[in-house]
Amino acid sequence: MPFHLPATEADALRRQYELERAFAAQLREAPAAERPRLYRDLYAELFRSVPGLARKDAETRRRSIRSQIAFLRPLVRGRSGFLDIGCGDGELAAAVADLVPDVYAMDVVPPAVEAAGYRFLAFDGRRIPLPDGAVDVAHSSQVLEHVHPDDVLPQLREAHRVLRPRGILVCTTPHRFSGPHDVSRFFDDEPTGLHLHEYTVGEAERLFRAAGFRCRALFPFRGYRRLPLPVFRAVEGAMARLPRGLRAGLAHGALRRFVHMIRLVAVRH
């Protein structure tokens, strides 16, 4: 628990943690047939119970959108269809609509206010309600960690299906070595909230390859630069052998660029 927080904020954080932990337990234990309903119902209840999760400071949100658009602009140039998986408030999809003619935004809970420029699709965590080859670019930011591990590969296979040949899936997800990244970071050493699993680059790459993708990993340096996947795997392999405390120190210090966020660009064969 961060001791610098006022008591009221610390109490609110504790309530959120207890709620997320209970919801995560339900999702982890639920059979596949029940999870689509649980994704929708539990996240809707979370946003009702912790309204701050669905509202971010306007200027902070604008800066985030500008940063994401700067990253995505060269990737969507000349493309005609874009899908935002886990669209949240829909603001990124609305911004991409200035660059791409056909934009779809998808989530388990619809945005409170649906902006113009994109079509919203209800999502069940696995199936994407679009025909084969419907889009050129799919985008998944801060989504995989919220998905039941048994649903991740089906979701990636669906993304592969709705992409056109040579289409790309851009994925960002927090790295396990610098986590946990959900509310449980204040209470636990492992994610026990609604981050059902946090990944390494090696783990994520294996899932993407199993879904039919060829992956490139990006390294944050003067923007983002492509770095060979074996480099990431070598760093992860060395870090995995370290004591937890030393690994955490490196993950938040000298090796932070390697193990803070995973950013993959996956190309459909």
Secondary structure, 3 states (H helix, E strand, C coil): CCCCCCHHHHHHHHHHHHHHHHHHHHHHHCCHHHHHHHHHHHHHHHHHHCHHHHCCCHHHHHHHHHHHHHHHHHHHCCCCEEEEECCCCCHHHHHHCCCCCEEEEEECCCCCCCCCCCEEEECCCCCCCCCCCCEEEEEEECCHHHCCHHHHHHHHHHHHHHEEEEEEEEEEEEEHHHCCCCHHHHCCCCCCCCCCCCECHHHHHHHHHHCCEEEEEEEECCCEEEECHHHHHHHHHHHHCCCHHHHHHHHCCCCHHHHCEEEEEEEEC
